[in-house]
Amino acid sequence: MSEQVKKPIKITETILRDAHQSLIATRMPTEFMLPILDKMDKVGYHSVECWGGATFDASLRFLKEDPWDRLRKLRDGFKNTKLQMLFRGQNILGYRPYADDVVEYFVQKSISNGIDIIRIFDCLNDLRNLQAAVDATNKFKVQEGRGHAQVALSYTLGDAYTLEYWTDMAKKIEEMGADSICIKDMAGLLVPYKATEMISAMKSATKLPIQLHTHYTSGVAGMTYLKAVEAGVDVIDTAMSPFAMGTSQPATEVMVETFKGTPYDTGFDQNLLAEIADYFRPYRDECLANGLLNPKVMGVDIKTLLYQVPGGMLSNMVSQLKEQNAEDKYYDVLKEIPQVRKDLGEPPLVTPSSQIVGTQAVFNVLMGERYKMATKETKAVLRGEYGQTVKPMSQEVIDKVIPGEERITCRYADLLDNELDKLESEMKEWKQQDEDVLSYALFPQVATDFFKYRQAQQEKVDMTHADTKNGAYPV
Ligand SMILES: [Mn+2]
C-alpha cells in the first residue's frame, strides 16, 4: 500500500460469546456483563458477538437464565454497536435438523429481540442447509430494519479443499443472497501464508466483505490475522485479553496495537480497552481459582496442527477412552480419525461432525474391526441426512453399515413437516412470551425445567427447599 490508502481493519469482539464458550464452558452470567456494556459500546467495534453457539443451552441449563432476556438486556446496553450471533444452519442452536417454519421464526425473533448480524454455518458446508436461514434473515431485514446474513464456511484441510473449492463456495454464497462471508476456522488450522493465498483468492472471487474467525489453539492465529489483513480481509474476530488466546481468539488489544499507524489502524483507544480489560481480569482470576478456567486450555496445543483435529474433539476422545479403560489406544484412535473422515466424505470437523467422526473412530478401534458397530449418527450421515459431503462416501462402508437402505440426495429439511404448531401445543402451559416456544423447540427437557424454575421463582418459593438435582420444584 504505497499510497497509504486507509482501510481500517474492523473488529468483532467475542468476549461475550466464543471467548467464554472456549475457555470457561460458556458460564459468564448476564449480570456480570451488564456493568461494562457502556464502555464496550464506545470502542467502535464492527460488532460484538454475544449470542448463539452454546450460550442458549448454557443459560437455560446451568445459569437458569432466559437467553432471550439476556439478548434484550444486551440490546439495551449497546446503543451504537451491532450485535452478532452464531447459528447452526438448519439445526438453529440445537442438535437436530428443524423444519423451515421453526428456522424462520427463530431468525425473526432473534432480529426483533436485538440481533443485527447472523453468522450461519453448516458442518458439511452444504449450502442447502443454510438457505432457509439466509432467506429468513433477508425477509426480516426488510421488516425490522435490522439484519445481516453472514454465511460461514467451516475451514478444514484435505484433498477436496482446494483454493478452487473455497472460491467456488464464495461465488455460490454471493448468489444465495448473503451479505458477507466468514471463514470459520474452529481448530486454528489456517496458517499465515495459507491465509494470504486464501484471502487473496476469495477477494478476487467475490465482492462480499470477508471476515476471518480463528482460534489461538495451535499458536498461529495472531500471525494468520496479520497476513489475512494484508491480503485484504475486512473483519477479524478477537477477544479482550483476559479471555483471549489458548482455545479462544487472539487478544483485541494486541491486534489493535499491531495495526496502529498503518493503513489498517482501527483507531481504537487503548486506554479505553485497558479499562475494559481491568473489568474482566478479576473475573478471570476468580475462574482460575474455582477451576472453571483450566490452565491446560490456555497454552499452545500443537497436536491440533499435527492431527488436524479440534482441541475439544481430542478431549472428548480422551474421556471416552478413559471410560473404557482404554487410554493406551489414544494414538490408534488418532490414526483412525482421518480414515473415518475419509469414509464419511471428508467433512470439516466441527459440531456435530467432529463428535460423529471422533466417536466412530473410538468404536472402530475398541471393537477391533471397522464399523462392526456404527452409531446412530454415523448411519444418518451415510444415509445423507446431514447433507452432501464434498467427496463421495465409501461405498464399502455404506454397504456394511446401512445395507439396502435408501439414501437421500435432497435437502433433508424438505422431508420435514412444519412443526411450530405441534411444539406450541406441547408447551402451552408454560408459555409466558412468544419466544418460549423456541427455547422449548431447541431443548425440550432443559427448557421445561427452566420454565418450572421460573414459575417457582415468580411464586416466591423458597428455592433452598427445591430439589434442583432432580429438577423438582415445590409450587
Ligand atoms: Mn469459534
Residues whose N, C-alpha, C, O or C-beta is under 5 A from the ligand:
A	BS01	MN	D18 M186
